[in-house]
């Protein structure tokens, strides 16, 4: 009986990996070009920009929080990076954009940890305000650049591997190391697992709740810079589905919305599954608006299953 239960637990814990392998095998049989180097590279490039924000969202969800404003911070960052790069140069503009992302994240963190606002309300308000500012700043129009250095940042390769993919995996390795091997990561798990127990253990819960929002703000800005370099443009409309996409990936991967559990590896698997799924739908010529329906249904199913599993364990 004990061994049987262990098998069931193993299958449940590895269900995302099994489903990912199944999709790859099926699509390789259905579409001969699916498993080509070009298509695999395309999938990794497609998930890389949202992926780095997903790793930051993993920190927040493990800590028992989440942030809806990342979409607006992301969009604003594409605009400011392109605009500032023309005025003060590429590197200074990146630093300024990251600082602005950190300030937005700090503001959210203050509202949640100090003012004690619900994260949903706080970050939704910030999302609307930042989106409004982005539209005001550009008069609702995209801004472009012809800077070849910026273009090479988003489209260049080293040893045949796109820079974006390298950045994605570097952020993944750093995220997993911080969460699993550092005292900082352990305290984030403790804060999300039980705020009361964490406080009794002497952990500054307010600080860790605040810092995860700062991390999210910086990484949303980083993602915005990556996209701006990729398309050589900035727009208030970019990344409108970012928050939904990264939360979906994090939850699908197995990180619990209740906090205290999860990892960057699980988020990586979640991002890969979403990337393979939507690449498959595209190859099968499923129209884009149907794909959005699929994304919403998947999120509802996964969150429902997460809630049911939590109740059954309770």
Secondary structure, DSSP 8 states (H G I E B T S, - for coil): -HHHHHHHHHHHHTHHHHHHHHHHHHHHHH-TTTTSHHHHHHHHHHHHHHHHHHHHHHHHHHTT---STHHHHHHHHHHHHHHHHHHH-HHHHHHHHHHHHHHHHHHHHHHHHTS---HHHHHHHHHHHHHHHHHHHHTT--EE---HHHHHHHH-EETTEEHHHHHHHHHHHHHHHHHHHSHHHHHHHHHHH-HHHHHHTT--HHHHHHHHHHHHHHHHHHHHHHHHHHHTEE-TTTTTTHHHHHHHHHHHHT--TTSS---HHHHHHHHHHHHHHHHHHHHTT--HHHHHHHHHHHHHHHHHHHHHHHHHH-
